[in-house]
Amino acid sequence: MGPVQHGVSCFRIFSSSPRYPTAMTPPSKALEQSPEIPVADVAEPPHADLGGRFMGPILGRMLNAFTFRDFRVLWFGSCTSSIGTWMQFVAQNWLVLSLTGSAFYLGLDAFLQQLPIILFMLLGGVLADRFDRRKTLIVSQYIQMASAFTLAGLYFSGHVKIWHILTLSFITGTAQSFGGPASQALIPSLVDKKGLPNAIALNSIQFNLARLIGPLLAGAALAAYGMTMCFSLNGLSFVVVIAALMSLRVKHVAPAAPKRIRDELIGGLKFVRDEQSLLELTILGASMTFLAFSMTTLLPLFARNIFHQDVGLYSRLMAFSAAGSVVGALIVAWLGKFKHMGKTALAVQAVSGLMIIGFALSRMLHLSEIILFFFGMMLMIVFSSITSLVQLIAPNEMRGRVMSIYMVAFRGGMPLGSLISGYVASKLGAPLVLVVNGTLLVFIAIYFFMRSKTIRGL
């Protein structure tokens, strides 16, 4: 479903309790535990056989959300699409570097894909609370599919220019700015409330499995068939997630008396502003993406300029980071909502900053790969924990707006950080940029730990 899930995609992107309910939890009990979710918008109850007999207690706890049919269907569809998206991500970054040889254009491409998040996602959040979230997502996927096939056609015909890539990145980001809030707001409708952190963690796992598999497939496809194949396979992958969305059984419950879009937007902003925990989590998420995601943006420079290798090493470095993220998401899925989630997120963020500094200073390839693995793991623990807390705090009737505000900050940090880091790296070098970013991450984590009683208490 693309990076908005990080989140987003992511990066939504982007995207979350006492112990999980057992597979035998009756539907009525699940609804009592989650009163803010309308009856018609709650997924079917989990199946006992799937949750217990076939998975066992530990694995069953880790994969609890898979006991819900709609979540399973969407997860597998989204994973397929995300693999295609990451194949294009690797190929597109390498194409930009090949056409321009510039770190600035790498940052600019990332900036233009994320810019619509800042411009349009708040409106997307209002629409996610008004209209059918599933249908909104389907339209978003069609637009992204068309962009992928267009880039494939341009490259195959030999007419691709840097402005084509930048324009298509902006179009893709625009589609994600409306699909992202709908996706984040849809997830709680597919599982019960206690299973929500597990569902968000599993969503992170599929995204990071794609980060692991996609770059490896991209490296193989680039070597064997060229960039046209990577872009075309991404376009085809959207067919799978569109089919999954069409098969969902979740029903849309329209708001009883929708207000004007402007009033709803202002209402969402005031709610986040007045809810201190949401405000501080949003600020923390934005600072993390602003400083940490420059690592991914600048990886091609490390592959080419520091280790003097080609796209094969770049895809391998991406795979190490993705593998660590999968492990981190599995840890969060197993833990669910645990005590001191806020403190844990801050501590792990500080460690992430140290990992960035270590990677920037390393000139040993194997050490750099190990650092990337643990950096990916730490990063995912922080992101999953913060997103889970935001989802759990947000009421269902405002979840689209709350998540859109969070994602504007969360994903808005990516393009701004990528643009600034790319520009500075073109002048002073990528290693120095990462040292500064990692140091700032450590200081921000220490600041929130010392000054924010709200986050420490979550």
N, C-alpha and C positions, 0 to 999 in steps of 0.2 A: 504494500500500500504506500510505499515511498517513505522518505525520511520523516514525514510528518508524524509518524508513530513514535518518534523519539520523543520521540518524544517524546517528527517528528518526532509520525509517523512516527521524529524525531523526534527530536531532533524528534508530533506528535508526535514530543514528541516526544514522548516525548515520551508512554506513557505508560501498581498502587497501590492486628485486630486480635483480640483474643484468639483462641484456637479456632480452627475452621470447623464448620458444621460437619457432622458425619454424613456419609452417603445416605443414611436413612432419615435425615432431617425432613419432617413433613412440610409440604408447601405452606401450610398455614403458619407454622412456626417461623419459617424463613421470612414470611411477610411481616410477622410481628417484630422481627429483629431489624427490619428495614422499612419502617412505616412511610418514609418519604418517597419510595418508589411506587408509582401507580400499579395496581394489580395487572392491568393489561400490558404493562411495560416490563414485566418480570419474566425471566426465562423459566423454562420448565424445570422442575426439581431434578436434582442429580439422581443417577441410577446407581443403586447399591452394588450391582455386580461389577460395573466398571470401576467404581471408586475403591472397593475393598477387595473383592475376590481376585481380581487380575493384577492389581498393582501393589498390594501389601501396604502396611501402615506408613512406612517412610516415603516410598514413592507415591502412595496415594495422597499423602499430605502435600507433597511437592507439586503434584499434578491435579490438585483438587478441582480447579476450574474446568478441566476437561470433562468432568462429569455432566456439564451442561452442553447439550447438543449444538445450540447456536454458536456458543463460544468456540467449540471444536471446529465447526465448519469455517468460521471466519478466520480462526488462527491459521489453519492450513492454507487457505486461500491467500491470506496476507503474507505468509511466509514465502510462498511461491513468487508473489509479486515483488517482495522485498529483495529476493535474490536477484531478480532482473534489474531492480533499481540500483543495487550495489555493483552489478556488472557494468551498468552504464556510468556510474559514478567514477569508477576506476578508469574506464576508457575515455570518458569526457575530460577528466583532469589531465590525463596524458596527452590528449589531443590539444587541449589548451596550451599546455607546456610546449608541445611540438610546434604549434603554429606561432607562438609568441616568444617562447623562452623566458617568460617573465613571471616572477612571483606575484607581481601586482595583479596580473590578469587572472591568476589562480584565485586570489582573494576577491577580485571583482566578480568573477563568475559565481563564487559562493555567496557573495553579497546580494547579487541580483536574484538568485533563487530564493533567498530568505527575505528580501525587501518586502514582497507582498504580505508576508506575515505581519510586519509592522503596520502596513497600510490598511489591510483588509480583514485581519483575523478578528478584530473586535466585532465587526459587522457579521462575520461568519458565526461568532458565538451567539448573537441575537437570533440569527436565522436557525441555528441548531436548536434553540429553545422554542421556536415557532413551528418549524416544518419537519417533515419526516426525515430523520437523520439518515436512515438507510438510503433513501432516494438521493439525498444530497451527496452522499459518499459515492454513489454510482456515477453521477454526473462528473464528479471530480476525477474518478478513475478514467472515464472516457477521454477527458481533456489531456490527462497525462499520457495516455496511450497514444493519442494523436501526435503529441510532441515528440515522443520517442521514435515513432515511425517517420516523422518528418526529418529528424536529424539523421536517421539511417539513410533515407533517400538522398539527402544533401551530400552526405559523405560518399555514398556509392557513386553518385554522378560526378564527383570531383568538384562540386561548386561550394563546398562548405567554407565559410569565413568566420572569423571570430565573432562578428556581430550577430551571425545566425545563432551561434551557441548561446551568447548572452541573452538574446531575445527569447529563445526557447526556454532558457532557465527561468526567466521572469514569468513566462506563461505557466510553466510547471508550478512555480511557487504560488502563483495566483490561485490555481486549482487547489493546491494544498491548504491555502489560507481559509478556504471554505470547508474543505473536507476534514481538516484537522480537528476543529471543535466538535464537529458531528461525530467523528470517530471516538474521541475521548469521552463525549457524553453518552455514546451508545454502549460502551463497555459495561457500565454498571447495570444496564438493562438486560445483559446476557447472563449474569450470575447474581447470587444473593450478596448481601452486604458483607458478611463475614468472609466470603470468598473473593472480595474485590482486590485486596492487596496481592493475593495469589494470581488473580487474572492479570493484573498490571505487570507483575513480575514475569509471568509466562509470555505476555505480549512483548516484553523486553527481550525475552529469550529468542522468540521467533525473529525479531528484528536483528539480533546479534548473531544468531545462526546464519542469517542471510549475509551479515557482514563478514562472517567467516567463509561461507561457501561462495558468495558472489565474487569477491576479489580473486579467489583461486580459479573459479571458472572463467573469469575475465582474462586472467593471465594466459590460460590455456587457449581460450577462443581468440585472443589477440594474436597469439603466436601461430595458430593454425588457420584462422579464417579472416582475421582483421577486425577493424572497429565496426564495420557494418553489421556483423553478426551480433556483437554485444548490444548495439542499439536495437536491433530487430528482436532479439530474444527478450529484451526488456518490454518492448511493445506487446509481444505475445503474452508475457506473464500477467498483464493486466486483465486478460480474458478470464483467467482463473479466479481472481479476486472479485471481478464483476459477477461471475456465476455464483460465487459464494454469497455475496451480498443479496442477490436475487432470491436465494433459497432460504434466507433467514425468516423465522416465524414471528419475530418480535413485532408488536403492533405499535403504531404511532398514536399517542394520546395528545390531541391538540390542546393548547392552553385555553382555559374557559373564556377569558376576556383579554386578549392580547392588547397591550398598550402600543403607543407609537414607538417606532424603532428607536428614536432618540431617547425617549423616556426609559425604555428598557436598558439601553446601553448605559445611560447615566446611573440607573439603579444598580447595575452590576458593578460599575466602578466604585460607587459609594459603599457597596457591601464589602468589597475587597479592602477598601481603604479603612473601613471601620473594624474589620475583623483582623486584629493585629497578627494572629498566627498566619493567616493567608498572605498578608502584606509582606511579612518577613520571609516566609518561604519563597514567595515570588522574587523578592530581591536576591535571595541566596541562589536560586536557580539561575537567574539572569547573570550573576557574577561568575557562576561556574561555567556556563556555556561561553560567555565572552572570553574567558581566559583559557579554558581547557581545550576547546574545539580547534584552536589554532594548530594544535598538534597534528590533527588529521589533515588540515589544509596544507601544512608545510611538509608532510611526509614525502611527496615526490622530490622535493629539494634534497632531503637527506639521502634518498635512494640514489639520486644522480650526482650530487655535488660532494656529499660526505663519504659515501661508500662506493661511488663511481660505478654504479650498476644501472640496469635498465628497469623497464616496467615489471619484469618478473620479480625483482626484489621489492618494488613498491607494493605489489599485490600480496607478497608474503608478509611484509610488515603490517599491512592492513589486516591480514588473517590472524596474526598474533594478537593484535589489539582486540579483534572480534572474539577470539577464543577466550580471552580473559573476561570480556563482557558477558559471554554466555555463562561462565562459572559464577560471576558476580550475581547475575540474574537468578541462577539456580539457588544461590545462597539466600537471596531475598525471598524467593518463592517458598523455600523450606521454612524460613523464619516467620513469614506472615507479618502480622502486626505485633511487634515485640516491645518490651519496655525500653525507654530511652532511645527511641528511634532518632529523635532530634540530635542528641549528643553523639550518637554513632555516626550520623551523616556528617557532622562537623569534623569529627576526628578523622574519618576516612577522607574527607575533602583535603585536610592538611597533608595526609599521606600522598594523595594524588598530586599535590603541588610538588612534593619532594620527588616523586617519580618523574614529573616533567623536567625538573632540573637535572636529574640523573641522566635522562635520555639525551638532553641537549649537550651534556658534557661528555657522553660516552663516544669513543671511537672504535669500540670493539663490537662487531656486528652481533655476535651471539648474546652479549650482555644487553645490547639495545633491544633485541627481540624479547628477552626475558622481562626487561623493564616495561616494554609495551604490553605484554601479557598482564602483568600486575596492575599497570595503569588502567587498562580496559576493565579489569575486575573492580578496582576501586571506584572508577567513574560510574559504573552501572549500579553499584550499591548506593552511591549518593543519589543518582537520578531516580532510581526506583523508590527509594525511601521518601524523597521529597514529593514526588508525584503521588505516591500512595497517600501521604498525609493530606495533600491538597484535595484529592478525590474524596477522602473520607470526611473532611470538614465541609465540603460544598454540598448544599441541599440540592435535590434532584431538579426542582423547578428553576434553579439558577445555575445548574452545573455547566451548561453550554457557555454561558457568559463568564463564569468564574474560570473555566478551563481556557477560554479564549484569551482572557487577560493574563493568566499564568503562561500560556504558550507564546503570547506576544513578547513577554519578558524573557521566557526561557529560550525560545527560538530566535528572538530578536538579537540576543547576545551573540548568536553564531555569525550572522553576516557582518555585524559591526566589528566583532573580534577578528574575523577572517580578513576583512578589508584593511583594518589598521595593522594587523600583524603581517599581512602580505606586503603592505607598503613599506613598513619598517624593515622587514626582512630583506627587501630588495635594496635597501640602503646600508643596513648594518649587519645583515646575515641572520639566517634562521636560528642558529643556536642561541644567540644573545636574546632574541625575542622570547624564546621558550624559557630561558632562565628568569627573565623578568616576570613573565606570566605565572610561572610556577611559584615564585616568591610571593607575588600578590595573592595567589590562592591560599597560601599558608597563613598570611597575615589576616585575610578576611575570615577564615575559619576561626582563628584565635579571637578576633574581635567579637564575632557572634557568640562564641563560647563564653567570653567574659561578660558581655553586655546584654545578651538576650535571654531573659528568664523564660520567655514564651517558647522558644525553640528547644531550650534545655529541658523543658517540662513535657514535651510531646513524646 
